[in-house]
Amino acid sequence: MIEMSLAEVAAVTGGRLHRATGAERVTAVEFDSRAIRPGGLFLALPGERVDGHDFAAAAVAAGAAGVLAAREVDAPAVVVPAAPPSASTPLAGSYLAAADPDGSGAAVLAALARLARHVVAALPGLTIVGVTGSSGKTSTKDLLAAVLAPLGPTVAPPGSFNNELGLPYTALAASPTTRHLVLEFSARGPGHIAALCAVASPRIGVVLNVGRAHLGEFGSAEAIARAKGELVEALPTDGVAVLNADDPVVAAMAARTAARVVTVGRSPTATVRAQDVRLDAGRARFRLTAPSGTADVALRLVGEHHVGNALAAAAVALECGASPAAVAAALSASEAVSRWRMEVVDRPDGVTVVNDAYNANPESMRAALRALAAIAAGRRRTWAVLGRMGELGERSAAAHAEIAAVAAELGIDRLVAVGGAEYGEGARRVADPAAAVSVLRAELRPGDVVLVKASRAVGLDRVAATLLGPDEEQENELVSR
């Protein structure tokens, strides 16, 4: 972040100083009081269980320069006026929901957005890269960071920081030395991505796919496509839209952007494409082919679906000046970074646990099952421990039945449905994650491969953590404490 005084923060955000001289120096922002460092600006946000305003004094005692708040607190602060819920930002419903009845959280988030917009605008040498899609955003964001880092200092989100808190929080980590800022854009309704683009406007935009994630909230696949396409609509005329040539809905977004279009995929017409794709223990190898040359890639990430993610990252790096050989080397060296996304761990007893429990939709579930089958390669017994896929609306029953059919087609040996998830008569049903652990502990044997996957709310990460031991770390939540 560029260093600012608390008075400058107040001027940019439209707030007023409270118990502060204004000379206090701000060098970072933080929403978790436990992570505050000297010079931090603590974001007083409401959460489901706690309100960040209650932790303001503790944050300053820990070194914070001040607090960004919607009401007066017992600490130096910039206080921004709380807006009524009806006047809150277009994104307020996606993160805050019922935790913000008085609009205080929306006010702090709106101020955070103004602060991020100001900081990004003050960094004219910065190239902002945005990525969206129904699945694969976080893995692609990690690959983008890996391929861009050799070209210069790069900032990318930790985990899935992709909403109206996570995106400006990440943008504010950029400094005068930062060359690339990689941002992940999510949406739970129309206008969300457009609003995020107004905070930090990408010059390069990547659309991976349009699937059925959040179908229940959007109402139709067409509405999801319209929302994802807001990213390419926001690109400038001298920008670049990286579109998946293998997804017809995404490819059609070329008509919605003023930017130059670069296509990626396995299609022979794609600008940047993968040839001779083959799997080795679930990890893909392919020939990267681009107008500037070719190079061989051997991914360390598990799952054939990562080929498309890697191609998107490659296209961006090539646009930023990398050579095909350098891109291939960076992709081939990349390890899984973000937690609970196709994490493959071999236990000492020979059982392999595949933890993909961060989230699930029909497309990502299908990809995970294919990866499970590829890892086992027909020689080892496979277990799919699956929970409910959320936010599918009236298509939920059909989508779960579809996944059960995919598991049968792939020859998955054991399908365990957790918490009432409807995966058909062939599934073994258990009440909750604890019951799933009991089944696995009793019946797993050396050589088995276990996939754990569901929507985040199901909590199947606890199953993987228990199978792997009590020391598994938990990923930080985007909440203020």
C-alpha positions in Angstrom: 0.0 0.0 0.0 1.2 3.6 -0.6 1.7 5.2 2.8 -1.0 7.7 3.8 -1.8 9.9 6.8 -5.1 9.2 8.6 -6.2 12.7 7.5 -5.6 11.6 3.9 -7.6 8.5 4.5 -10.5 10.6 5.9 -10.4 12.9 2.9 -10.4 10.0 0.4 -13.2 8.0 2.1 -15.4 11.0 3.0 -15.1 10.3 6.8 -14.2 12.5 9.7 -11.4 12.1 12.2 -12.2 10.9 15.7 -9.8 10.9 18.6 -7.0 11.3 16.0 -4.6 14.1 15.0 -4.7 13.0 11.4 -0.9 12.7 11.3 -1.0 8.9 12.1 0.7 7.0 9.3 -1.2 4.2 7.5 0.7 1.5 5.6 -1.8 -1.4 5.3 -5.4 -2.4 6.0 -6.6 -5.3 8.0 -10.0 -6.8 8.9 -8.8 -9.3 11.6 -7.6 -7.6 14.8 -5.4 -10.6 15.5 -3.3 -9.9 12.4 -2.8 -6.2 13.0 0.7 -4.9 12.6 2.1 -1.4 13.3 0.7 1.1 10.8 -2.4 -1.0 10.0 -5.8 0.5 9.4 -8.3 -1.8 11.1 -11.6 -2.3 9.3 -14.5 -2.4 11.8 -16.9 -4.7 10.0 -19.9 -6.6 11.4 -19.8 -10.4 11.2 -22.2 -13.2 11.9 -20.9 -13.6 15.5 -18.9 -10.5 16.3 -18.7 -6.8 15.4 -15.3 -5.3 14.5 -16.2 -2.1 16.3 -15.9 -4.0 19.6 -12.3 -4.8 18.8 -11.2 -1.3 17.8 -9.3 -0.5 21.0 -7.5 -3.9 21.0 -6.5 -3.3 17.4 -4.9 0.1 18.2 -3.2 -1.4 21.3 -1.7 -4.0 18.9 -0.2 -1.2 16.8 -2.9 -0.1 14.4 -2.6 3.5 13.3 -6.4 3.9 13.5 -9.8 2.3 12.7 -12.1 2.7 9.7 -15.5 2.7 11.4 -19.1 3.6 10.9 -19.6 4.8 14.5 -17.4 6.3 17.2 -15.1 3.9 18.9 -12.7 4.1 21.9 -9.7 4.6 19.6 -8.3 6.9 16.9 -10.5 6.5 13.9 -11.9 7.7 10.6 -15.7 7.5 11.0 -17.7 7.3 7.8 -21.5 7.9 7.9 -23.6 4.7 7.9 -26.0 4.4 5.0 -29.4 2.9 5.4 -29.7 -0.6 3.9 -31.7 0.7 1.0 -28.8 3.0 0.0 -26.0 0.5 0.5 -23.6 -0.5 -2.2 -24.7 -2.9 -5.0 -22.6 -5.6 -3.4 -23.8 -5.4 0.2 -26.1 -8.3 0.0 -23.4 -10.7 -1.2 -21.1 -10.6 1.8 -22.9 -8.8 4.7 -26.4 -10.2 4.3 -28.3 -10.2 7.6 -25.1 -9.2 9.6 -25.6 -5.6 8.6 -29.1 -4.4 9.6 -28.1 -0.8 10.2 -25.9 -0.4 7.1 -22.7 0.2 9.1 -20.8 -2.6 7.3 -21.9 -1.4 3.9 -20.6 2.1 4.8 -17.2 0.7 5.8 -17.0 -1.4 2.6 -17.9 1.6 0.5 -15.2 3.6 2.1 -12.7 0.8 1.6 -13.6 0.7 -2.1 -13.0 4.4 -2.4 -9.6 4.0 -0.6 -8.6 1.1 -2.9 -9.7 3.1 -6.0 -7.5 6.0 -4.9 -4.5 3.9 -4.2 -4.7 1.9 -7.5 -5.1 5.2 -9.5 -1.9 6.5 -7.9 0.1 3.5 -9.4 0.1 4.3 -13.1 2.7 1.6 -13.9 0.5 -1.2 -12.5 -1.1 -3.8 -14.8 -4.3 -5.2 -13.3 -5.4 -8.7 -14.3 -8.9 -9.8 -13.4 -10.1 -13.4 -13.6 -13.7 -14.7 -13.3 -15.6 -17.9 -14.0 -18.0 -20.3 -12.4 -15.1 -22.5 -11.3 -11.3 -22.5 -11.3 -10.9 -18.8 -10.4 -8.7 -19.3 -7.4 -6.5 -22.0 -8.9 -6.0 -19.7 -12.0 -5.3 -16.7 -9.8 -2.5 -18.8 -8.2 -1.1 -19.8 -11.6 -1.2 -16.2 -12.8 0.8 -15.1 -9.8 3.4 -17.8 -10.6 3.8 -16.9 -14.2 3.8 -13.2 -13.7 6.2 -13.1 -10.7 9.4 -13.7 -12.9 8.4 -10.5 -14.9 8.2 -8.3 -11.8 6.7 -7.8 -8.3 3.2 -9.3 -8.3 0.4 -9.1 -5.8 -2.4 -11.7 -5.8 -5.1 -12.5 -3.2 -4.6 -15.0 -0.4 -7.2 -17.7 -0.8 -10.6 -16.7 -2.4 -10.5 -13.0 -1.6 -12.9 -12.1 -4.4 -15.8 -10.1 -3.1 -16.4 -6.5 -2.0 -14.1 -7.0 1.0 -11.5 -9.3 -0.4 -10.9 -7.5 -3.7 -10.2 -4.0 -2.3 -8.2 -5.5 0.5 -6.0 -7.2 -2.1 -5.8 -4.1 -4.3 -4.5 -2.1 -1.3 -1.5 -4.4 -1.0 -0.1 -3.0 -4.2 2.7 -0.5 -3.8 4.8 1.7 -6.1 7.1 -1.3 -6.8 4.2 -3.6 -7.8 4.1 -4.4 -11.5 1.2 -6.8 -11.6 -2.0 -6.9 -9.5 -4.0 -10.1 -9.9 -7.6 -9.9 -8.8 -10.3 -12.6 -8.6 -13.9 -11.4 -9.3 -16.9 -13.2 -8.0 -20.6 -12.5 -8.3 -23.8 -13.5 -6.6 -26.0 -11.2 -8.6 -26.1 -8.9 -11.6 -23.9 -5.8 -11.3 -21.5 -7.3 -8.7 -18.5 -7.7 -11.1 -19.2 -4.3 -12.7 -19.1 -2.7 -9.2 -15.8 -4.5 -8.4 -14.3 -3.3 -11.7 -15.1 0.2 -10.7 -12.9 -0.3 -7.7 -9.9 -1.7 -9.6 -10.3 -1.6 -13.4 -8.4 -4.5 -15.1 -6.5 -4.0 -18.3 -6.5 -7.8 -18.9 -9.6 -9.8 -18.1 -9.9 -13.6 -18.1 -13.2 -15.5 -18.3 -12.7 -19.2 -17.7 -16.2 -20.7 -18.0 -19.9 -20.3 -17.4 -21.3 -23.1 -15.3 -24.2 -23.6 -12.9 -22.6 -22.2 -9.7 -25.2 -20.0 -8.0 -27.8 -21.0 -10.4 -30.5 -20.7 -7.7 -29.5 -17.1 -7.1 -29.2 -16.0 -10.7 -32.2 -18.0 -12.0 -30.7 -19.0 -15.3 -27.4 -19.9 -17.1 -28.0 -16.9 -19.3 -28.1 -14.6 -16.3 -24.8 -16.1 -15.0 -23.2 -15.5 -18.4 -24.4 -11.9 -18.4 -22.8 -11.4 -15.0 -19.5 -13.0 -15.9 -19.3 -10.9 -19.0 -19.3 -7.7 -17.0 -15.6 -8.2 -16.6 -14.8 -8.0 -20.4 -17.3 -5.1 -20.8 -15.2 -3.1 -18.3 -11.9 -3.6 -20.2 -10.5 -0.5 -22.0 -9.9 -0.4 -25.7 -6.2 -1.0 -25.3 -7.0 -4.0 -23.0 -7.0 -7.7 -23.6 -9.9 -10.2 -23.1 -8.7 -13.8 -22.6 -11.6 -16.0 -23.4 -12.1 -19.8 -23.3 -12.5 -21.0 -26.9 -13.8 -24.4 -25.6 -16.8 -22.8 -23.9 -19.2 -21.4 -26.5 -20.9 -19.1 -24.0 -17.5 -17.6 -23.0 -16.3 -17.4 -26.6 -19.4 -15.4 -27.5 -18.3 -12.7 -25.1 -15.9 -11.4 -27.7 -18.9 -9.4 -29.0 -19.3 -7.7 -25.6 -15.8 -6.1 -25.3 -13.9 -3.2 -26.9 -10.7 -4.9 -25.9 -8.5 -7.1 -28.1 -9.5 -10.8 -27.8 -7.1 -13.7 -27.2 -8.7 -17.2 -27.1 -7.4 -20.2 -25.2 -8.3 -23.8 -25.2 -7.8 -27.1 -27.0 -9.6 -25.9 -30.0 -7.3 -25.7 -33.1 -8.6 -22.2 -33.6 -7.5 -21.0 -30.1 -4.8 -18.3 -30.0 -3.0 -20.1 -27.1 -3.8 -23.8 -27.1 -2.8 -27.1 -25.6 -1.8 -30.0 -27.8 -1.0 -33.6 -27.1 -2.7 -33.5 -23.6 -2.0 -36.6 -21.6 -2.3 -37.6 -17.9 0.3 -38.9 -15.5 -1.2 -40.0 -12.2 -3.9 -37.3 -12.7 -1.4 -34.6 -13.6 -1.6 -33.2 -17.1 1.2 -32.8 -19.6 0.7 -30.9 -22.8 2.4 -28.9 -25.5 1.8 -25.1 -25.1 1.3 -23.6 -28.5 1.2 -19.8 -29.1 1.9 -17.4 -31.9 5.3 -16.7 -30.3 6.3 -20.4 -30.1 5.8 -23.7 -28.3 7.0 -25.3 -25.1 6.2 -28.4 -23.1 4.3 -28.2 -19.8 4.1 -30.8 -17.0 1.7 -29.6 -14.4 2.1 -30.6 -10.8 -1.5 -29.7 -10.1 -3.9 -32.7 -10.0 -6.8 -32.7 -12.5 -7.1 -32.4 -16.2 -9.3 -29.3 -15.7 -6.2 -27.4 -14.8 -5.1 -27.4 -18.5 -7.6 -24.7 -19.2 -6.6 -22.7 -16.1 -2.9 -23.0 -17.1 -3.7 -21.8 -20.7 -5.4 -18.7 -19.4 -2.4 -17.9 -17.1 -0.1 -18.6 -20.0 -2.0 -16.2 -22.3 -1.8 -13.4 -19.8 2.0 -13.9 -19.2 2.6 -13.9 -22.9 0.8 -10.7 -23.3 2.9 -9.2 -20.5 6.1 -10.1 -22.3 7.1 -13.6 -21.1 8.4 -16.2 -23.6 6.7 -19.6 -24.1 9.6 -21.4 -22.5 9.5 -19.1 -19.4 5.8 -19.6 -19.1 6.1 -23.4 -19.4 8.8 -23.5 -16.8 6.7 -21.4 -14.3 3.6 -23.5 -14.9 5.6 -26.8 -14.5 7.0 -25.6 -11.2 3.7 -24.3 -9.7 2.4 -26.2 -6.7 -1.1 -25.9 -5.1 -1.2 -22.7 -3.1 -4.8 -22.1 -1.9 -6.2 -24.5 0.7 -8.7 -27.3 0.1 -8.5 -27.3 -3.7 -7.4 -30.7 -5.0 -4.9 -31.1 -2.2 -3.4 -34.5 -2.6 -1.8 -36.1 0.5 -0.5 -39.6 0.9 -0.8 -41.0 4.4 1.9 -43.2 5.9 -0.5 -46.2 5.6 -0.8 -45.8 1.9 -4.3 -44.1 1.8 -4.4 -41.0 -0.5 -6.7 -38.1 0.6 -7.8 -35.6 -2.0 -9.2 -32.6 -0.2 -11.3 -30.5 -2.6 -13.7 -29.4 0.1 -13.6 -25.6 -0.4 -16.7 -25.5 -2.6 -18.7 -27.4 -5.2 -20.9 -27.0 -8.3 -21.8 -29.5 -11.0 -18.8 -28.6 -13.2 -16.2 -28.7 -10.5 -17.7 -31.9 -9.0 -17.4 -33.6 -12.4 -13.8 -32.4 -12.8 -12.9 -33.7 -9.3 -14.4 -37.1 -9.9 -12.5 -37.4 -13.1 -9.3 -36.5 -11.3 -10.1 -39.1 -8.6 -10.4 -41.8 -11.3 -7.2 -40.6 -13.0 -5.2 -40.7 -9.7 -6.4 -44.3 -9.1 -5.9 -45.3 -12.7 -8.1 -48.3 -12.2 -5.6 -49.9 -9.9 -6.7 -48.6 -6.6 -10.1 -48.5 -4.8 -11.8 -45.1 -5.0 -14.0 -43.3 -2.5 -16.1 -40.2 -3.2 -17.3 -38.5 0.0 -19.7 -35.9 -1.3 -22.0 -33.4 0.3 -24.7 -31.1 -1.1 -24.0 -28.7 -3.9 -25.7 -25.5 -2.8 -27.4 -22.6 -4.6 -28.7 -24.6 -7.5 -32.4 -23.8 -7.1 -35.0 -26.0 -8.8 -32.2 -27.7 -10.7 -30.6 -29.1 -7.5 -32.1 -32.7 -7.7 -31.3 -33.1 -11.3 -27.7 -31.8 -10.8 -27.1 -34.3 -7.9 -28.5 -37.1 -10.0 -26.2 -36.1 -12.8 -23.1 -36.3 -10.5 -24.2 -39.7 -9.2 -24.3 -40.9 -12.9 -20.8 -39.5 -13.5 -19.5 -41.4 -10.5 -21.0 -44.6 -11.8 -19.7 -44.0 -15.3 -16.2 -43.5 -14.0 -16.3 -46.6 -11.9 -16.0 -44.9 -8.5 -16.1 -47.8 -6.0 -17.7 -46.1 -3.0 -19.9 -43.1 -3.0 -20.7 -41.7 0.4 -23.5 -39.0 0.5 -23.2 -36.7 3.6 -25.9 -34.7 5.3 -28.9 -35.6 3.2 -27.3 -35.0 -0.2 -29.3 -36.9 -2.8 -26.8 -38.9 -4.9 -29.1 -41.8 -5.7 -29.7 -45.3 -4.5 -26.1 -46.3 -5.1 -24.8 -43.9 -2.5 -24.2 -44.8 1.1 -25.9 -42.1 3.2 -24.5 -40.7 6.4 -25.9 -38.0 8.6 -23.0 -35.6 9.0 -19.2 -35.3 8.6 -18.5 -37.1 11.8 -20.5 -40.1 10.6 -18.5 -40.0 7.3 -15.3 -40.1 9.3 -16.5 -43.2 11.3 -17.3 -45.1 8.0 -13.9 -44.2 6.6 -11.9 -45.1 9.7 -13.6 -48.5 9.8 -13.4 -49.4 6.1 -10.4 -47.6 4.5 -7.5 -49.8 3.6 -4.0 -49.2 2.2 -4.0 -48.0 -1.4 -7.5 -46.4 -1.2 -8.0 -42.9 -2.7 -10.5 -40.7 -1.0 -12.0 -37.5 -2.5 -13.8 -35.1 -0.2 -15.9 -32.5 -1.8 -19.1 -30.4 -1.2 -20.3 -26.8 -0.9 -18.5 -25.0 1.8 -21.4 -24.8 4.2 -21.4 -28.6 4.5 -18.1 -28.5 6.3 -16.4 -31.5 4.7 -13.0 -29.9 5.2 -13.4 -31.4 8.7 -13.5 -34.9 7.2 -10.2 -34.4 5.3 -8.6 -32.7 8.3 -9.5 -35.6 10.6 -8.2 -38.2 8.1 -4.9 -36.3 7.9 -4.5 -35.5 11.6 -5.4 -32.9 14.1 -2.8 -30.3 13.0 -4.4 -29.4 9.7 -4.6 -25.6 9.5 -7.8 -23.8 8.9 -8.0 -21.0 6.2 -8.8 -17.6 7.5 -12.4 -16.3 6.9 -13.2 -12.9 5.5 -14.7 -11.7 8.8 -13.7 -8.8 11.1 -12.8 -9.8 14.6 
